[in-house]
Amino acid sequence: MSVFSRDADGTVRHVYSAHPRMADDLDERGIDLLCPVWHLLDLTPRGRGDWNAALDYPPRPARSG
């Protein structure tokens, strides 16, 4: 995630960046803490279960037919 701002004269400035993996020892994506959707799912009766967003996902199986 990156955040930019634009000055009155049109100059674009980079003000913040966070890599999806905020630390080498994290298995989950750290920036997901900034997304309120996960907090809402955690409040539902079934929640999100044991699912957490990942940095990569296994490929989908090929469709037949």
C-alpha positions in Angstrom: 0.0 0.0 0.0 1.3 3.4 -0.9 0.0 6.9 -0.1 0.7 10.0 -2.1 -0.3 13.6 -1.8 -0.4 16.4 -4.4 0.8 19.9 -3.5 -1.1 23.0 -4.7 1.5 23.4 -7.5 0.8 19.8 -8.7 3.9 18.2 -7.3 3.1 14.6 -6.3 4.8 13.4 -3.1 5.1 9.9 -1.7 4.2 10.0 2.0 3.8 6.4 3.1 4.4 2.8 2.0 3.8 -0.6 3.6 4.7 -3.9 2.1 2.0 -6.6 2.4 4.4 -8.5 4.7 5.1 -5.9 7.4 7.7 -8.1 9.1 9.8 -11.2 8.0 8.3 -13.3 10.9 4.7 -12.7 9.9 2.9 -15.5 7.9 -0.2 -13.3 7.2 -0.4 -10.1 5.3 0.1 -7.2 7.7 -1.8 -4.6 5.7 -5.0 -6.5 6.2 -5.2 -4.9 9.6 -6.0 -1.7 7.8 -9.0 -3.2 6.0 -12.2 -2.9 8.1 -13.9 -5.8 6.1 -12.0 -8.3 8.2 -13.1 -6.7 11.4 -16.7 -6.9 10.3 -16.4 -10.6 9.3 -14.9 -11.3 12.7 -18.1 -9.9 14.3 -20.4 -12.2 12.4 -21.6 -15.5 14.0 -19.4 -17.7 11.7 -16.6 -15.1 11.4 -13.9 -15.7 8.8 -13.0 -19.1 10.3 -9.3 -20.0 10.0 -8.9 -18.1 6.7 -6.5 -15.2 6.5 -5.4 -13.3 3.4 -2.1 -14.6 2.0 0.7 -13.2 -0.1 0.1 -15.9 -2.7 -2.5 -18.6 -3.3 -2.2 -22.0 -4.9 -3.3 -22.1 -8.5 -6.9 -22.9 -9.2 -7.6 -26.4 -10.6 -8.4 -26.5 -14.3 -12.0 -26.5 -15.2 -13.3 -29.5 -17.0 -15.9 -29.4 -19.7 
